[in-house]
Amino acid sequence: MKLLLNDELIEDNTLASDYTALRYLREKRGLMGTKEGCASGDCGACTLLVGALEEGELRYTTLNSCITPIQSLAGKHLVSVEYLSQQNALHPAQQAVVECHGSQCGFCTPGFVLSLASLYEERQSTQQSIDRESVCDAISGNLCRCTGYRPIIDAGLSMTQVEPDYVALLSQNHKVKQTLSELESSASLADDGSKSRNYVQPQNLAQLIAAKKACPDGVLIAGGTDLMLENTQRYHDFDDLIDLSQVTEMTTIQDDGQYLTLGASVTYADLETYCQDKYPHISGLLSRIASRQIRNRGTLGGNVANASPIADIPPLLLAFDADMQLLNVDGTTRTVSINDFYQGYKQTLLATDEWIVSFSVSLEKLAQCHRFYKVSKRMEDDISSVMLAARFAIEDDKITEVRLAFGGMAGTPIRAVNAEQALTQVSVNDEQALQRAIEKIRAELHPMSDVRASSRYRLDMACNLIRKAWLALNNQEAVTFSGHAVSDTLLITGNEETNHA
Amino acid sequence: MRKLPQDFTLGDKNAGQKGALPIHESAIKHVTGQAVYIDDMPEWPNELHIATGKSTEAHADIVSINLDKVRAYPGVVDVIVQADIPGEVDVSPVLSGDLLLAGNFVHYIGQSIFAVAATSLRAAKQAVELAEIVYQVREATLLPQQSLARQEFVLPTHTIQSGDAPAAMKSAPRTIQSEMYIKGQEHFYLEGQISVAVPNEDGGVQVFASSQHPAEVQKLVARVLGLPVGQVLVETRRMGGGFGGKESQAAVLGCMAAVLAVRNRCPVKYRMPRQDDMVQTGKRHDFWNTYHVGFNEAGEILAAEYDMVGKCGCTADLSDGVVDRAMFHADNAYFLPNARISGYRGKTHTVSNTAFRGFGGPKGVILAENVIEEIACSVGKDALDIRKLNCYQAGKDTTPYGQKINDDVLPTLIEELELSSDYRARRKAIQTFNAQNRFVKKGLALTPVKFGISFTSKHLNQGGALVHVYTDGSVHINHGGTEMGQGLFTKVAQIVAKAFGIDYQRVNVSSTRTDKVPNASPTAASAGTDLNGMAALDAVNTIKDRLRDFAIEHYGIQPDDFVISDDLVRLGEESMSFPEFIKLAYMNRVSLSSTGFYKTPKIGYDRKAAKGRPFLYFANGAAVSEVIVDTFTGEYKVTQVDILHDVGDSINAELDIGQIEGAFVQGMGWLTSEELSWDEKGRITTNSPANYKIPTSADVPEKFTVKLFERANSEESIYRSKAVGEPPLMLGISVWCALKDACASVCDHQFSPPLAAPATPEAVYYAMQAARDYQEARL
């Protein structure tokens, strides 16, 4: 395993497969600026920057080093807080935090500084300005218990205005670029995926099949944002890990004019960016999933295969009747519908030695009216109490097809088929049909009570969210809050300017 | 590198000149990652790591323990049970009952039964899972309601009375009788609990502790080791947050590490991973408050009968003070002419709850504010009018425990904020908005806080300091206070610089050590600057007196001719630099080091009579919060917050504003997204940040204005400043009241529906539902 850590080229082939980047920095390198706050990717004290070449350009994103295996970062540039200030000169993000009194106890500060630095890099290199929403997005995975965030947000807003000690952007560092491209070429030459290593990063499906054959017990890992909790919270030691995140066929998003195909290793962040203008409701939902750091790592395939009943991607895919392409280690492929994928609590159709390669969604369905609603205790980085993904196909003011897919309402992601039926082949504004659908929901779904919500609230929300979706269908978009600030328009009129897909 | 502003002037608050005040002494170290927390200290090659085996039962006798597999696990070096503790096993801060390791009996899930020291934390954590423990389960008490019903208390009940509450209640034109359950709060300091113990050559030990109370860690480490206190040295440079959670409960880690370090003759680290921290350490108390309040048609409170039951957990810990403070703040800012306030210390088989910013106060204040909201709806007035009517003022100036409110800060401050926040116009606009909008509703509330400053345990109201001046004119200050982010070290350094009349840059702060300043009180009760700043001032004055005496003798000048200001020493006509003068003093054998001491005057509370003056003064503040609620889901956003807060003459306005904003958001979190949950077995189900949600940056409104109230402390506090750590936390209650107000809007404020605390979206949804049901029943 080779990577560039700050300004040092590291080669280490002695590490356990699940050894985290955080532990590597602290235990092997004595870089103590990166902190462990929770070891579960929830607090951001361990945030690092990771730089990678994308079409020849260096791009830096943030990640939670506490749940990222160091070996998954092979060939990348890993940047810790120690590197950010050079020769006693503070980075603009650091300078701004100091000037705005953005640190109190200081334990979370290095993580915040790196999240802000990532925003600084991104915006400065594309010459975009920094607004409040972008700052809050950048630090959505960083918890601070002292300041109340105001001075940190101010720091983010002012970091392009501080008199900088140095202006060189990380992404403009040619030496780093060169090193990474050298690492890239040496890696693709060397890595045929069949080496007897404990952590393999196949670059294509053929290598993946070879790797899995060579190591039948190897555990598949993509972003690791859930799997690694086994390691850091339950102290399970993994032997061999096979990393899906670099498999080319699984990391692409393709629009062939009929279907949108999403590779299983596409991250939430990739999809969020892709949908920004094309499918704003989808990117809106993605902005409510986890935090910036987690979205940079977590994948669609991971979220779906994990089979959690409270995951947010499965209802979305259910609403669009997505097809899933599965690949077996023996080389055979099959296509199954997401509608058949979930068999029971944490049980799926996936056979042993089989994995998801991609999802495909019909563009026709994507063009139909769809809405996503996520209810949770906190707007940012929280798990859904209830999530609804709804789609309506309309012909001549009649609803011809409905999908009402829920998270948090059963042991699996689930469609409310009886409610769907009650709303099918009725006129779009038939309120009695809506009422019947709501009654069906109460009869067909039996959610449980847990730490996030009571059964009663979940059921009431399922009904109310359907009403919201129905109102949207009838051009009476009811306000739905997000992590973003409430607009002035809403504060004055009670209505949000709607932005129909 | 651009030079950071380091000049400072005291009394220059609200100047709006960014950077005019010293930044936090560690700010640059924070942003560069150079600030060292205990887990960042270099480890010794032979250092061991601790994990503990935890009880899986809430209340049980231990029938048998088999640790063979634990001992055999690779990496395990030592395993101890209670019998292996060389000294006493009790590590309670004040009373008794907190055992370092359980014996044959457990009384909460998560209680440590045995401890493992291994070559890595991972090995220790893996090993403890292999224990085989058999329990004989007993019935558990899990709720304060059950404690009261079963009369199970950790300490006796205390009652405060004024006037004749039962008689006044009988004759009151209107009464409200109800109850509210207020959940606790997890501290969620970003740095989890941690201590490292290093044995010394004399059989003693040095402990690096992330603790707000190093002197107590020292005392308890000595107790468990059976050593004199003087053989234990405890050092705390900084904490990554404390908030009360590291006042008493940090000692357990120091004690456990010390026992294993001395046994194994090697350094031992005890760091609790987040989940252990959330399961094994105490939190803010839940409170079950029942109330009966009588008032007249104008909304004036005539009688109040409050029963407040704290969920103390399995032992007393600091609960006596916590419940007392809840009682002392059940009036909040309002005069209660006839009152009976009883505080019960409910015993439950859950982790022992502990100090948390506000120390019970918030549970009293929210009760008072809830009562105001309900009275307002009952008499059909704006809640602000009820607040102003009942606010302490001339003629209504005595608290139920007999302390007089001597100034008119509160009414003035509330009035100022009412105007500056445009409260009345916004109220009108909100009424119109709510009438026009079915899907969203807004709410507004202005709530004050009056918070008593001083430890309610009188003996803790003392501070100590040690000041050295070196021959180059550099000054070194130690005091008993600890730095947890609040900026105490910065403020005390400012005080030392100002008291000397020298440049702030000359003053160095360093870690808190029990061998520098002994027997120090915890850094708590917001009193850090009040106590330690005064003690530092005393030390500086002692040295300055010696310097003056020397100058008079050496130069033959008059006492008044000796002045140190602007970093210059003026000796009549002559002047010289501070270092020059110090060097001269040294050559003439002047002692350049002194201790300093302070004890808070005037205070005293007679517990038998339940009357007295527990507090030297009150810190006051008020906040206006506005919210908007999605009626479909109960989800909401806080859209505007305006705060006016009383810190007396501010020592460092930037640090004070930081405390106010941070406390507000923490208080808001307590009452909104932060919900502690326990299952029917007594197991905490919110054991991770994945299921316990403190606010993020997106929860803080863009319109967030904090101003300092311009008035010096009328008591002789350090430079007439006021304590600021805890009081503004209770300003978060304005968000809760605004949510309640938004819910009441659906029934035209005819009824203030009960709202759970915290007001999660679910809680808000059902409160609004209750208001809607009320409205439907009425029509």
Interface residues (C-beta under 8 A of the other chain):
Chain A: G30 L31 M32 G33 T34 K35 E36 G37 C38 A39 S40 D42 C43 A45 S80 V81 E82 L84 S85 N88 A89 L90 A93 Q94 Q95 V97 V98 E99 H101 S103 Q104 C105 G106 F107 C108 T109 P110 V113 R132 V135 C136 I139 S140 N142 L143 C144 R145 C146 T147 G148 Y149 R150 P151 I152 I153 E163 D165 Q233 Y235 Y373 V375 S376 K377 R378 M379 E380 D381 D382 I383 S385 D450 V451 R452 A453 S454 Y457 D460 M461 N464 L465 R467 K468 A478 V479 T480 F481 G483 H484 A485 V486 L490 L491 G494
Chain B: M1 R2 L4 K18 G19 I23 H24 S26 A27 I28 K29 H30 V31 T32 G33 Q34 A35 V36 Y37 D39 D40 P42 R122 K125 Q126 E129 H187 F188 Y189 L190 E191 G192 R238 M239 G240 G241 G242 F243 P273 R274 Q275 F433 Q436 N437 F439 V440 M484 G485 Q486 G487 I628 D630 F632 T633 E635 Y636 K637 T639 E654 L655 I657 G658 E661 G662 A663 F664 V665 Q666 S673 E675 S677 T685 T686 S688 P689 A690 N691 K693 I694 P695 T696 S697 A698 D699 V700 P701 E702 F704 T760 P761 E762 Y765 Y766
